[in-house]
Amino acid sequence: MATFKCLKCRTVIDETEERVRCPFCGYRIFVKMRPTVIKRVQAR
Ligand SMILES: [Zn+2]
């Protein structure tokens, strides 16, 4: 799951799809935020 933040009205929307329209202002540009769950991956 990913969290998107609207750049226009700054509404936080939880969507997994990349194409998301803001239900408030209809803006299509979002900032992809990191999920609250922290993933720990060991990289070699
Ligand atoms: Zn918006």
mmCIF file of the protein (N, C-alpha, C, O) and its ligand, coordinates in Angstrom:
data_MODEL
# 
_entry.id   MODEL 
# 
loop_
_entity.id 
_entity.type 
_entity.pdbx_number_of_molecules 
1 polymer     1 
2 non-polymer 1 
# 
_entity_poly.entity_id                      1 
_entity_poly.type                           'polypeptide(L)' 
_entity_poly.nstd_linkage                   no 
_entity_poly.nstd_monomer                   no 
_entity_poly.pdbx_seq_one_letter_code       MATFKCLKCRTVIDETEERVRCPFCGYRIFVKMRPTVIKRVQAR 
_entity_poly.pdbx_seq_one_letter_code_can   MATFKCLKCRTVIDETEERVRCPFCGYRIFVKMRPTVIKRVQAR 
_entity_poly.pdbx_strand_id                 A 
# 
loop_
_entity_poly_seq.entity_id 
_entity_poly_seq.num 
_entity_poly_seq.mon_id 
_entity_poly_seq.hetero 
1 1  MET n 
1 2  ALA n 
1 3  THR n 
1 4  PHE n 
1 5  LYS n 
1 6  CYS n 
1 7  LEU n 
1 8  LYS n 
1 9  CYS n 
1 10 ARG n 
1 11 THR n 
1 12 VAL n 
1 13 ILE n 
1 14 ASP n 
1 15 GLU n 
1 16 THR n 
1 17 GLU n 
1 18 GLU n 
1 19 ARG n 
1 20 VAL n 
1 21 ARG n 
1 22 CYS n 
1 23 PRO n 
1 24 PHE n 
1 25 CYS n 
1 26 GLY n 
1 27 TYR n 
1 28 ARG n 
1 29 ILE n 
1 30 PHE n 
1 31 VAL n 
1 32 LYS n 
1 33 MET n 
1 34 ARG n 
1 35 PRO n 
1 36 THR n 
1 37 VAL n 
1 38 ILE n 
1 39 LYS n 
1 40 ARG n 
1 41 VAL n 
1 42 GLN n 
1 43 ALA n 
1 44 ARG n 
# 
loop_
_struct_asym.id 
_struct_asym.entity_id 
A 1 
B 2 
# 
loop_
_chem_comp.id 
_chem_comp.type 
_chem_comp.mon_nstd_flag 
ALA 'L-peptide linking' y 
ARG 'L-peptide linking' y 
ASP 'L-peptide linking' y 
CYS 'L-peptide linking' y 
GLN 'L-peptide linking' y 
GLU 'L-peptide linking' y 
GLY 'peptide linking'   y 
ILE 'L-peptide linking' y 
LEU 'L-peptide linking' y 
LYS 'L-peptide linking' y 
MET 'L-peptide linking' y 
PHE 'L-peptide linking' y 
PRO 'L-peptide linking' y 
THR 'L-peptide linking' y 
TYR 'L-peptide linking' y 
VAL 'L-peptide linking' y 
ZN  non-polymer         . 
# 
_pdbx_entity_nonpoly.entity_id   2 
_pdbx_entity_nonpoly.name        ? 
_pdbx_entity_nonpoly.comp_id     ZN 
# 
_pdbx_nonpoly_scheme.asym_id         B 
_pdbx_nonpoly_scheme.entity_id       2 
_pdbx_nonpoly_scheme.mon_id          ZN 
_pdbx_nonpoly_scheme.ndb_seq_num     1 
_pdbx_nonpoly_scheme.pdb_seq_num     101 
_pdbx_nonpoly_scheme.auth_seq_num    101 
_pdbx_nonpoly_scheme.pdb_mon_id      ZN 
_pdbx_nonpoly_scheme.auth_mon_id     ZN 
_pdbx_nonpoly_scheme.pdb_strand_id   A 
_pdbx_nonpoly_scheme.pdb_ins_code    . 
# 
loop_
_atom_site.group_PDB 
_atom_site.id 
_atom_site.type_symbol 
_atom_site.label_atom_id 
_atom_site.label_alt_id 
_atom_site.label_comp_id 
_atom_site.label_asym_id 
_atom_site.label_entity_id 
_atom_site.label_seq_id 
_atom_site.pdbx_PDB_ins_code 
_atom_site.Cartn_x 
_atom_site.Cartn_y 
_atom_site.Cartn_z 
_atom_site.occupancy 
_atom_site.B_iso_or_equiv 
_atom_site.pdbx_formal_charge 
_atom_site.auth_seq_id 
_atom_site.auth_comp_id 
_atom_site.auth_asym_id 
_atom_site.auth_atom_id 
_atom_site.pdbx_PDB_model_num 
ATOM   1   N  N  . MET A 1 1  ? 0.843   -1.196 0.000   1.00 0.00 ? 1   MET A N  1 
ATOM   2   C  CA . MET A 1 1  ? 0.000   0.000  0.000   1.00 0.00 ? 1   MET A CA 1 
ATOM   3   C  C  . MET A 1 1  ? 0.873   1.238  0.000   1.00 0.00 ? 1   MET A C  1 
ATOM   4   O  O  . MET A 1 1  ? 1.962   1.262  0.573   1.00 0.00 ? 1   MET A O  1 
ATOM   5   N  N  . ALA A 1 2  ? 0.372   2.242  -0.646  1.00 0.00 ? 2   ALA A N  1 
ATOM   6   C  CA . ALA A 1 2  ? 1.140   3.480  -0.716  1.00 0.00 ? 2   ALA A CA 1 
ATOM   7   C  C  . ALA A 1 2  ? 0.242   4.661  -0.386  1.00 0.00 ? 2   ALA A C  1 
ATOM   8   O  O  . ALA A 1 2  ? -0.972  4.623  -0.587  1.00 0.00 ? 2   ALA A O  1 
ATOM   9   N  N  . THR A 1 3  ? 0.853   5.678  0.110   1.00 0.00 ? 3   THR A N  1 
ATOM   10  C  CA . THR A 1 3  ? 0.092   6.867  0.473   1.00 0.00 ? 3   THR A CA 1 
ATOM   11  C  C  . THR A 1 3  ? 0.461   8.015  -0.461  1.00 0.00 ? 3   THR A C  1 
ATOM   12  O  O  . THR A 1 3  ? 1.635   8.319  -0.674  1.00 0.00 ? 3   THR A O  1 
ATOM   13  N  N  . PHE A 1 4  ? -0.568  8.637  -1.008  1.00 0.00 ? 4   PHE A N  1 
ATOM   14  C  CA . PHE A 1 4  ? -0.319  9.748  -1.924  1.00 0.00 ? 4   PHE A CA 1 
ATOM   15  C  C  . PHE A 1 4  ? -0.824  11.047 -1.312  1.00 0.00 ? 4   PHE A C  1 
ATOM   16  O  O  . PHE A 1 4  ? -1.843  11.084 -0.623  1.00 0.00 ? 4   PHE A O  1 
ATOM   17  N  N  . LYS A 1 5  ? -0.083  12.100 -1.584  1.00 0.00 ? 5   LYS A N  1 
ATOM   18  C  CA . LYS A 1 5  ? -0.478  13.394 -1.055  1.00 0.00 ? 5   LYS A CA 1 
ATOM   19  C  C  . LYS A 1 5  ? -0.696  14.361 -2.206  1.00 0.00 ? 5   LYS A C  1 
ATOM   20  O  O  . LYS A 1 5  ? 0.176   14.543 -3.056  1.00 0.00 ? 5   LYS A O  1 
ATOM   21  N  N  . CYS A 1 6  ? -1.852  14.970 -2.223  1.00 0.00 ? 6   CYS A N  1 
ATOM   22  C  CA . CYS A 1 6  ? -2.182  15.898 -3.291  1.00 0.00 ? 6   CYS A CA 1 
ATOM   23  C  C  . CYS A 1 6  ? -1.324  17.155 -3.173  1.00 0.00 ? 6   CYS A C  1 
ATOM   24  O  O  . CYS A 1 6  ? -1.142  17.711 -2.090  1.00 0.00 ? 6   CYS A O  1 
ATOM   25  N  N  . LEU A 1 7  ? -0.803  17.582 -4.319  1.00 0.00 ? 7   LEU A N  1 
ATOM   26  C  CA . LEU A 1 7  ? 0.072   18.744 -4.296  1.00 0.00 ? 7   LEU A CA 1 
ATOM   27  C  C  . LEU A 1 7  ? -0.722  20.045 -4.214  1.00 0.00 ? 7   LEU A C  1 
ATOM   28  O  O  . LEU A 1 7  ? -0.201  21.084 -3.808  1.00 0.00 ? 7   LEU A O  1 
ATOM   29  N  N  . LYS A 1 8  ? -1.976  19.967 -4.602  1.00 0.00 ? 8   LYS A N  1 
ATOM   30  C  CA . LYS A 1 8  ? -2.770  21.187 -4.661  1.00 0.00 ? 8   LYS A CA 1 
ATOM   31  C  C  . LYS A 1 8  ? -3.427  21.502 -3.313  1.00 0.00 ? 8   LYS A C  1 
ATOM   32  O  O  . LYS A 1 8  ? -3.266  22.594 -2.767  1.00 0.00 ? 8   LYS A O  1 
ATOM   33  N  N  . CYS A 1 9  ? -4.165  20.526 -2.795  1.00 0.00 ? 9   CYS A N  1 
ATOM   34  C  CA . CYS A 1 9  ? -4.878  20.769 -1.539  1.00 0.00 ? 9   CYS A CA 1 
ATOM   35  C  C  . CYS A 1 9  ? -4.265  19.984 -0.391  1.00 0.00 ? 9   CYS A C  1 
ATOM   36  O  O  . CYS A 1 9  ? -4.718  20.062 0.751   1.00 0.00 ? 9   CYS A O  1 
ATOM   37  N  N  . ARG A 1 10 ? -3.217  19.220 -0.721  1.00 0.00 ? 10  ARG A N  1 
ATOM   38  C  CA . ARG A 1 10 ? -2.501  18.456 0.301   1.00 0.00 ? 10  ARG A CA 1 
ATOM   39  C  C  . ARG A 1 10 ? -3.402  17.477 1.030   1.00 0.00 ? 10  ARG A C  1 
ATOM   40  O  O  . ARG A 1 10 ? -3.370  17.377 2.257   1.00 0.00 ? 10  ARG A O  1 
ATOM   41  N  N  . THR A 1 11 ? -4.196  16.765 0.269   1.00 0.00 ? 11  THR A N  1 
ATOM   42  C  CA . THR A 1 11 ? -5.051  15.743 0.869   1.00 0.00 ? 11  THR A CA 1 
ATOM   43  C  C  . THR A 1 11 ? -4.364  14.390 0.779   1.00 0.00 ? 11  THR A C  1 
ATOM   44  O  O  . THR A 1 11 ? -3.909  13.980 -0.289  1.00 0.00 ? 11  THR A O  1 
ATOM   45  N  N  . VAL A 1 12 ? -4.298  13.716 1.889   1.00 0.00 ? 12  VAL A N  1 
ATOM   46  C  CA . VAL A 1 12 ? -3.629  12.429 1.932   1.00 0.00 ? 12  VAL A CA 1 
ATOM   47  C  C  . VAL A 1 12 ? -4.610  11.333 1.561   1.00 0.00 ? 12  VAL A C  1 
ATOM   48  O  O  . VAL A 1 12 ? -5.652  11.168 2.195   1.00 0.00 ? 12  VAL A O  1 
ATOM   49  N  N  . ILE A 1 13 ? -4.259  10.591 0.526   1.00 0.00 ? 13  ILE A N  1 
ATOM   50  C  CA . ILE A 1 13 ? -5.135  9.519  0.056   1.00 0.00 ? 13  ILE A CA 1 
ATOM   51  C  C  . ILE A 1 13 ? -4.366  8.205  0.068   1.00 0.00 ? 13  ILE A C  1 
ATOM   52  O  O  . ILE A 1 13 ? -3.222  8.128  -0.380  1.00 0.00 ? 13  ILE A O  1 
ATOM   53  N  N  . ASP A 1 14 ? -5.011  7.194  0.582   1.00 0.00 ? 14  ASP A N  1 
ATOM   54  C  CA . ASP A 1 14 ? -4.385  5.877  0.601   1.00 0.00 ? 14  ASP A CA 1 
ATOM   55  C  C  . ASP A 1 14 ? -4.850  5.064  -0.594  1.00 0.00 ? 14  ASP A C  1 
ATOM   56  O  O  . ASP A 1 14 ? -5.956  4.523  -0.611  1.00 0.00 ? 14  ASP A O  1 
ATOM   57  N  N  . GLU A 1 15 ? -3.995  4.993  -1.575  1.00 0.00 ? 15  GLU A N  1 
ATOM   58  C  CA . GLU A 1 15 ? -4.326  4.233  -2.764  1.00 0.00 ? 15  GLU A CA 1 
ATOM   59  C  C  . GLU A 1 15 ? -3.108  3.469  -3.243  1.00 0.00 ? 15  GLU A C  1 
ATOM   60  O  O  . GLU A 1 15 ? -1.966  3.900  -3.082  1.00 0.00 ? 15  GLU A O  1 
ATOM   61  N  N  . THR A 1 16 ? -3.386  2.337  -3.829  1.00 0.00 ? 16  THR A N  1 
ATOM   62  C  CA . THR A 1 16 ? -2.268  1.556  -4.345  1.00 0.00 ? 16  THR A CA 1 
ATOM   63  C  C  . THR A 1 16 ? -2.042  1.847  -5.830  1.00 0.00 ? 16  THR A C  1 
ATOM   64  O  O  . THR A 1 16 ? -0.978  1.564  -6.381  1.00 0.00 ? 16  THR A O  1 
ATOM   65  N  N  . GLU A 1 17 ? -3.054  2.410  -6.451  1.00 0.00 ? 17  GLU A N  1 
ATOM   66  C  CA . GLU A 1 17 ? -2.937  2.711  -7.866  1.00 0.00 ? 17  GLU A CA 1 
ATOM   67  C  C  . GLU A 1 17 ? -2.173  4.015  -8.075  1.00 0.00 ? 17  GLU A C  1 
ATOM   68  O  O  . GLU A 1 17 ? -2.234  4.937  -7.262  1.00 0.00 ? 17  GLU A O  1 
ATOM   69  N  N  . GLU A 1 18 ? -1.467  4.057  -9.174  1.00 0.00 ? 18  GLU A N  1 
ATOM   70  C  CA . GLU A 1 18 ? -0.692  5.267  -9.448  1.00 0.00 ? 18  GLU A CA 1 
ATOM   71  C  C  . GLU A 1 18 ? -1.574  6.377  -10.001 1.00 0.00 ? 18  GLU A C  1 
ATOM   72  O  O  . GLU A 1 18 ? -1.368  7.560  -9.732  1.00 0.00 ? 18  GLU A O  1 
ATOM   73  N  N  . ARG A 1 19 ? -2.556  5.960  -10.775 1.00 0.00 ? 19  ARG A N  1 
ATOM   74  C  CA . ARG A 1 19 ? -3.450  6.977  -11.341 1.00 0.00 ? 19  ARG A CA 1 
ATOM   75  C  C  . ARG A 1 19 ? -4.588  7.256  -10.380 1.00 0.00 ? 19  ARG A C  1 
ATOM   76  O  O  . ARG A 1 19 ? -5.606  6.564  -10.368 1.00 0.00 ? 19  ARG A O  1 
ATOM   77  N  N  . VAL A 1 20 ? -4.392  8.268  -9.591  1.00 0.00 ? 20  VAL A N  1 
ATOM   78  C  CA . VAL A 1 20 ? -5.412  8.626  -8.615  1.00 0.00 ? 20  VAL A CA 1 
ATOM   79  C  C  . VAL A 1 20 ? -5.772  10.092 -8.779  1.00 0.00 ? 20  VAL A C  1 
ATOM   80  O  O  . VAL A 1 20 ? -4.904  10.958 -8.892  1.00 0.00 ? 20  VAL A O  1 
ATOM   81  N  N  . ARG A 1 21 ? -7.061  10.346 -8.790  1.00 0.00 ? 21  ARG A N  1 
ATOM   82  C  CA . ARG A 1 21 ? -7.501  11.740 -8.868  1.00 0.00 ? 21  ARG A CA 1 
ATOM   83  C  C  . ARG A 1 21 ? -7.985  12.207 -7.504  1.00 0.00 ? 21  ARG A C  1 
ATOM   84  O  O  . ARG A 1 21 ? -8.685  11.490 -6.789  1.00 0.00 ? 21  ARG A O  1 
ATOM   85  N  N  . CYS A 1 22 ? -7.605  13.389 -7.178  1.00 0.00 ? 22  CYS A N  1 
ATOM   86  C  CA . CYS A 1 22 ? -8.026  13.929 -5.893  1.00 0.00 ? 22  CYS A CA 1 
ATOM   87  C  C  . CYS A 1 22 ? -9.544  14.153 -5.904  1.00 0.00 ? 22  CYS A C  1 
ATOM   88  O  O  . CYS A 1 22 ? -10.064 14.835 -6.787  1.00 0.00 ? 22  CYS A O  1 
ATOM   89  N  N  . PRO A 1 23 ? -10.246 13.582 -4.932  1.00 0.00 ? 23  PRO A N  1 
ATOM   90  C  CA . PRO A 1 23 ? -11.708 13.722 -4.873  1.00 0.00 ? 23  PRO A CA 1 
ATOM   91  C  C  . PRO A 1 23 ? -12.148 15.121 -4.487  1.00 0.00 ? 23  PRO A C  1 
ATOM   92  O  O  . PRO A 1 23 ? -13.325 15.461 -4.605  1.00 0.00 ? 23  PRO A O  1 
ATOM   93  N  N  . PHE A 1 24 ? -11.223 15.921 -4.035  1.00 0.00 ? 24  PHE A N  1 
ATOM   94  C  CA . PHE A 1 24 ? -11.584 17.261 -3.580  1.00 0.00 ? 24  PHE A CA 1 
ATOM   95  C  C  . PHE A 1 24 ? -11.349 18.307 -4.664  1.00 0.00 ? 24  PHE A C  1 
ATOM   96  O  O  . PHE A 1 24 ? -12.227 19.115 -4.965  1.00 0.00 ? 24  PHE A O  1 
ATOM   97  N  N  . CYS A 1 25 ? -10.147 18.279 -5.249  1.00 0.00 ? 25  CYS A N  1 
ATOM   98  C  CA . CYS A 1 25 ? -9.823  19.313 -6.230  1.00 0.00 ? 25  CYS A CA 1 
ATOM   99  C  C  . CYS A 1 25 ? -9.627  18.717 -7.622  1.00 0.00 ? 25  CYS A C  1 
ATOM   100 O  O  . CYS A 1 25 ? -9.533  19.454 -8.604  1.00 0.00 ? 25  CYS A O  1 
ATOM   101 N  N  . GLY A 1 26 ? -9.564  17.393 -7.714  1.00 0.00 ? 26  GLY A N  1 
ATOM   102 C  CA . GLY A 1 26 ? -9.427  16.774 -9.023  1.00 0.00 ? 26  GLY A CA 1 
ATOM   103 C  C  . GLY A 1 26 ? -8.026  16.829 -9.575  1.00 0.00 ? 26  GLY A C  1 
ATOM   104 O  O  . GLY A 1 26 ? -7.807  16.578 -10.760 1.00 0.00 ? 26  GLY A O  1 
ATOM   105 N  N  . TYR A 1 27 ? -7.090  17.150 -8.734  1.00 0.00 ? 27  TYR A N  1 
ATOM   106 C  CA . TYR A 1 27 ? -5.704  17.229 -9.172  1.00 0.00 ? 27  TYR A CA 1 
ATOM   107 C  C  . TYR A 1 27 ? -5.139  15.828 -9.382  1.00 0.00 ? 27  TYR A C  1 
ATOM   108 O  O  . TYR A 1 27 ? -5.511  14.880 -8.692  1.00 0.00 ? 27  TYR A O  1 
ATOM   109 N  N  . ARG A 1 28 ? -4.243  15.721 -10.340 1.00 0.00 ? 28  ARG A N  1 
ATOM   110 C  CA . ARG A 1 28 ? -3.724  14.389 -10.656 1.00 0.00 ? 28  ARG A CA 1 
ATOM   111 C  C  . ARG A 1 28 ? -2.274  14.201 -10.234 1.00 0.00 ? 28  ARG A C  1 
ATOM   112 O  O  . ARG A 1 28 ? -1.706  13.118 -10.373 1.00 0.00 ? 28  ARG A O  1 
ATOM   113 N  N  . ILE A 1 29 ? -1.700  15.246 -9.729  1.00 0.00 ? 29  ILE A N  1 
ATOM   114 C  CA . ILE A 1 29 ? -0.302  15.142 -9.320  1.00 0.00 ? 29  ILE A CA 1 
ATOM   115 C  C  . ILE A 1 29 ? -0.217  14.900 -7.811  1.00 0.00 ? 29  ILE A C  1 
ATOM   116 O  O  . ILE A 1 29 ? -0.701  15.689 -7.001  1.00 0.00 ? 29  ILE A O  1 
ATOM   117 N  N  . PHE A 1 30 ? 0.412   13.789 -7.475  1.00 0.00 ? 30  PHE A N  1 
ATOM   118 C  CA . PHE A 1 30 ? 0.532   13.451 -6.060  1.00 0.00 ? 30  PHE A CA 1 
ATOM   119 C  C  . PHE A 1 30 ? 1.975   13.176 -5.694  1.00 0.00 ? 30  PHE A C  1 
ATOM   120 O  O  . PHE A 1 30 ? 2.815   12.840 -6.529  1.00 0.00 ? 30  PHE A O  1 
ATOM   121 N  N  . VAL A 1 31 ? 2.218   13.334 -4.422  1.00 0.00 ? 31  VAL A N  1 
ATOM   122 C  CA . VAL A 1 31 ? 3.546   12.980 -3.920  1.00 0.00 ? 31  VAL A CA 1 
ATOM   123 C  C  . VAL A 1 31 ? 3.459   11.625 -3.247  1.00 0.00 ? 31  VAL A C  1 
ATOM   124 O  O  . VAL A 1 31 ? 2.651   11.415 -2.342  1.00 0.00 ? 31  VAL A O  1 
ATOM   125 N  N  . LYS A 1 32 ? 4.281   10.732 -3.688  1.00 0.00 ? 32  LYS A N  1 
ATOM   126 C  CA . LYS A 1 32 ? 4.256   9.394  -3.124  1.00 0.00 ? 32  LYS A CA 1 
ATOM   127 C  C  . LYS A 1 32 ? 5.001   9.381  -1.795  1.00 0.00 ? 32  LYS A C  1 
ATOM   128 O  O  . LYS A 1 32 ? 6.196   9.664  -1.718  1.00 0.00 ? 32  LYS A O  1 
ATOM   129 N  N  . MET A 1 33 ? 4.253   9.045  -0.763  1.00 0.00 ? 33  MET A N  1 
ATOM   130 C  CA . MET A 1 33 ? 4.863   9.032  0.556   1.00 0.00 ? 33  MET A CA 1 
ATOM   131 C  C  . MET A 1 33 ? 5.172   7.600  0.973   1.00 0.00 ? 33  MET A C  1 
ATOM   132 O  O  . MET A 1 33 ? 4.576   6.639  0.486   1.00 0.00 ? 33  MET A O  1 
ATOM   133 N  N  . ARG A 1 34 ? 6.105   7.496  1.872   1.00 0.00 ? 34  ARG A N  1 
ATOM   134 C  CA . ARG A 1 34 ? 6.468   6.166  2.356   1.00 0.00 ? 34  ARG A CA 1 
ATOM   135 C  C  . ARG A 1 34 ? 5.434   5.655  3.349   1.00 0.00 ? 34  ARG A C  1 
ATOM   136 O  O  . ARG A 1 34 ? 4.929   6.410  4.180   1.00 0.00 ? 34  ARG A O  1 
ATOM   137 N  N  . PRO A 1 35 ? 5.124   4.371  3.254   1.00 0.00 ? 35  PRO A N  1 
ATOM   138 C  CA . PRO A 1 35 ? 4.158   3.772  4.181   1.00 0.00 ? 35  PRO A CA 1 
ATOM   139 C  C  . PRO A 1 35 ? 4.688   3.774  5.607   1.00 0.00 ? 35  PRO A C  1 
ATOM   140 O  O  . PRO A 1 35 ? 5.889   3.901  5.848   1.00 0.00 ? 35  PRO A O  1 
ATOM   141 N  N  . THR A 1 36 ? 3.769   3.633  6.533   1.00 0.00 ? 36  THR A N  1 
ATOM   142 C  CA . THR A 1 36 ? 4.155   3.703  7.943   1.00 0.00 ? 36  THR A CA 1 
ATOM   143 C  C  . THR A 1 36 ? 4.919   2.446  8.352   1.00 0.00 ? 36  THR A C  1 
ATOM   144 O  O  . THR A 1 36 ? 5.666   2.443  9.330   1.00 0.00 ? 36  THR A O  1 
ATOM   145 N  N  . VAL A 1 37 ? 4.716   1.392  7.590   1.00 0.00 ? 37  VAL A N  1 
ATOM   146 C  CA . VAL A 1 37 ? 5.406   0.153  7.917   1.00 0.00 ? 37  VAL A CA 1 
ATOM   147 C  C  . VAL A 1 37 ? 6.826   0.210  7.357   1.00 0.00 ? 37  VAL A C  1 
ATOM   148 O  O  . VAL A 1 37 ? 7.050   0.434  6.168   1.00 0.00 ? 37  VAL A O  1 
ATOM   149 N  N  . ILE A 1 38 ? 7.739   0.003  8.239   1.00 0.00 ? 38  ILE A N  1 
ATOM   150 C  CA . ILE A 1 38 ? 9.140   0.079  7.829   1.00 0.00 ? 38  ILE A CA 1 
ATOM   151 C  C  . ILE A 1 38 ? 9.628   -1.305 7.403   1.00 0.00 ? 38  ILE A C  1 
ATOM   152 O  O  . ILE A 1 38 ? 9.551   -2.281 8.148   1.00 0.00 ? 38  ILE A O  1 
ATOM   153 N  N  . LYS A 1 39 ? 10.118  -1.339 6.204   1.00 0.00 ? 39  LYS A N  1 
ATOM   154 C  CA . LYS A 1 39 ? 10.636  -2.614 5.689   1.00 0.00 ? 39  LYS A CA 1 
ATOM   155 C  C  . LYS A 1 39 ? 12.148  -2.704 5.935   1.00 0.00 ? 39  LYS A C  1 
ATOM   156 O  O  . LYS A 1 39 ? 12.911  -1.782 5.648   1.00 0.00 ? 39  LYS A O  1 
ATOM   157 N  N  . ARG A 1 40 ? 12.525  -3.818 6.460   1.00 0.00 ? 40  ARG A N  1 
ATOM   158 C  CA . ARG A 1 40 ? 13.954  -4.009 6.673   1.00 0.00 ? 40  ARG A CA 1 
ATOM   159 C  C  . ARG A 1 40 ? 14.463  -5.079 5.732   1.00 0.00 ? 40  ARG A C  1 
ATOM   160 O  O  . ARG A 1 40 ? 14.152  -6.262 5.869   1.00 0.00 ? 40  ARG A O  1 
ATOM   161 N  N  . VAL A 1 41 ? 15.230  -4.645 4.804   1.00 0.00 ? 41  VAL A N  1 
ATOM   162 C  CA . VAL A 1 41 ? 15.773  -5.587 3.836   1.00 0.00 ? 41  VAL A CA 1 
ATOM   163 C  C  . VAL A 1 41 ? 17.285  -5.577 3.927   1.00 0.00 ? 41  VAL A C  1 
ATOM   164 O  O  . VAL A 1 41 ? 17.933  -4.531 3.884   1.00 0.00 ? 41  VAL A O  1 
ATOM   165 N  N  . GLN A 1 42 ? 17.809  -6.743 4.050   1.00 0.00 ? 42  GLN A N  1 
ATOM   166 C  CA . GLN A 1 42 ? 19.274  -6.834 4.116   1.00 0.00 ? 42  GLN A CA 1 
ATOM   167 C  C  . GLN A 1 42 ? 19.853  -6.901 2.712   1.00 0.00 ? 42  GLN A C  1 
ATOM   168 O  O  . GLN A 1 42 ? 19.599  -7.827 1.943   1.00 0.00 ? 42  GLN A O  1 
ATOM   169 N  N  . ALA A 1 43 ? 20.621  -5.903 2.422   1.00 0.00 ? 43  ALA A N  1 
ATOM   170 C  CA . ALA A 1 43 ? 21.251  -5.873 1.092   1.00 0.00 ? 43  ALA A CA 1 
ATOM   171 C  C  . ALA A 1 43 ? 22.705  -6.307 1.199   1.00 0.00 ? 43  ALA A C  1 
ATOM   172 O  O  . ALA A 1 43 ? 23.445  -5.881 2.086   1.00 0.00 ? 43  ALA A O  1 
ATOM   173 N  N  . ARG A 1 44 ? 23.072  -7.132 0.303   1.00 0.00 ? 44  ARG A N  1 
ATOM   174 C  CA . ARG A 1 44 ? 24.460  -7.598 0.329   1.00 0.00 ? 44  ARG A CA 1 
ATOM   175 C  C  . ARG A 1 44 ? 25.288  -6.812 -0.681  1.00 0.00 ? 44  ARG A C  1 
ATOM   176 O  O  . ARG A 1 44 ? 26.488  -7.052 -0.816  1.00 0.00 ? 44  ARG A O  1 
HETATM 177 ZN ZN . ZN  B 2 .  ? -6.369  17.805 -4.088  1.00 0.00 2 101 ZN  A ZN 1 
# 
